[in-house]
Amino acid sequence: MIKNTPPMGWNTWNTFAKDINEALILQSAEALVSTGLRAAGYEYVVIDDCWALRERDRNGRLVPDPEKFPHGMKYVADAVHAMGLKLGMYSCCGAMTCAEYPGSLNREYTDARTFARWGVDFLKYDYCFKPAGLEGKSLYRRMGLALANSGRDILFSGCSWGSDDTHLWIGTTGANMWRSTPDIFDSFESVKDLIKRQYDILPYGGIGCFNDMDMLVVGMHGKGNVGLTGCTDDEYRLHFAAWCLLASPLMIGCDVRAMDGETKRTLTNRELIAISQDARGNRPYMMKFWDNADLPVIVRALANGDVALGFFNMTEGNANFWVSADDLGVPCFSGKRLEGKEVYTGEEARFVNGVVQSEVRPHSCAVYRLHVVNAR
Ligand code: GLA
């Protein structure tokens, strides 16, 4: 399936890992609807690893664990669809998944058909237990073709963590998004590391195959499977804004049944989601302020001519960011200027002599949506 905007949804892994079951999936789907997350654009409910029995059935098919999914997966898919949502599932190109359930190696077509029969709309495809002698790109192409021939439109979400120069071959596999990073953890160090990995690979994302920086940890507050120290609300806001500006898929990882108000506000920020889902799909660019990789400035040209500008302070001290309007494509002698607001606070951008400045606290960000107006 080709999606023209970064896919959005919720995934079980970050909080629940192996502790998943039908009730959790259906309650979480209901929560996506009742909290307004579905209306904000989150549509995929993704069951990650640990849903299957450890062995295939006599016909070589994957079997959902009957203790976790007593009515099978078609039932879950139907219920999720009835809520206006889509169902995602998980497998792996190796002999086993990362948590050691059966993988799809040499069973690609059988499994693609199984997922299609159940009514699955999205497949996350991992990279564990891959035989060293087989190339990841061939194995991903196999699954890409199997899904294309499965009889159902299934979004293919590659998850090879950027290994083996994924960016060079993923676009030939039929994948619609590709994991460019190792796993995220709920700490600011992890968020910062994943953002810094983007400087060199940004050209390899975009419409057709979005660069997936991994699921969001917003609102986990240290709880659950990848919960470590947790992050502050400022840090979660920075994390969410970076994923939006960099056009990463937005897959929520917290327990959506128990979100606090601040988490919901961050995840449903309309301005940021509009930047993430911008129809033009332009690739962003990223600069190091004062040549410091911990001070990224991210810019994205939007469909209506607006410019999204983000200042990200990942250092321990205050940062006085500035960018010249020339760097945003609107030189001050053009007879035009830029104006606009910060997306979280609503504060006006301050342009003086064609330079926009902003003082940003440690572990915090300022993101502006700027539009071009006639200079007075
Ligand atoms: C890998 C992936 C994670 C998750 C786990 C499941 O680590 O990168 O996102 O799917 O496997 O075991």
Residues whose N, C-alpha, C, O or C-beta is under 5 A from the ligand:
A	BS01	GLA	W13 D48 D49 C98 A99 D183
